[in-house]
Amino acid sequence: MKKYAMMLMNPRFAPDQHRAHFPVEGVDNQIVTVRNLDEALAQLERFIADGVGVLELCGAFDGAPYEALVTASRGRLSIGRVTYAPDQEAAMNAYWAN
């Protein structure tokens, strides 16, 4: 069975409560939350040990946090991240600013 995960980061999350798991035929899907990079790095190691092959990261993992996870993964799984088209950046930033 293929394993896919999505990781969201926000200091207000309660990782033990804010998570979802929904296996479907052929793919085990999970969404997890972390509050900071240290928790993300620990979760990354759990994903690798569990055989997750693809990890998507929310937009909070830009720049250094993204690079830290890619480096720590040492190619043991594929890591992608959510990004916005340049013409959508202003609207997204305005939404989260309030």
Residue pairs with C-beta under 8 A, 6 or more apart in sequence:
1 23
1 26
1 27
1 28
2 26
2 27
2 28
2 53
2 54
3 27
3 28
3 30
3 47
3 50
3 51
3 52
3 53
3 54
4 27
4 28
4 29
4 30
4 52
4 53
4 54
4 55
4 56
5 29
5 30
5 31
5 32
5 47
5 52
5 54
5 55
5 56
6 29
6 30
6 31
6 32
6 55
6 56
6 57
6 58
7 31
7 32
7 33
7 34
7 40
7 43
7 55
7 56
7 57
7 58
7 61
8 18
8 31
8 32
8 33
8 34
8 58
8 60
9 33
9 34
9 35
9 36
9 37
9 40
9 57
9 58
9 60
9 61
9 65
10 33
10 35
10 60
11 35
11 36
12 35
13 33
13 34
13 35
14 33
15 32
15 33
15 34
15 35
15 39
18 33
19 30
19 31
19 32
19 33
20 30
20 31
21 28
21 29
21 30
21 31
22 29
22 30
23 29
32 43
34 40
34 43
37 65
37 68
40 61
40 65
40 69
41 68
41 69
41 72
44 55
44 69
44 72
44 73
45 72
47 55
47 77
48 73
48 76
48 77
52 77
53 77
53 78
54 77
54 78
54 80
55 69
55 73
55 77
55 78
55 79
55 80
56 79
56 80
56 81
56 82
57 66
57 69
57 79
57 80
57 81
57 82
58 81
58 82
59 81
59 82
59 83
59 84
59 92
61 69
61 81
62 81
66 79
66 81
69 79
70 79
73 79
84 92
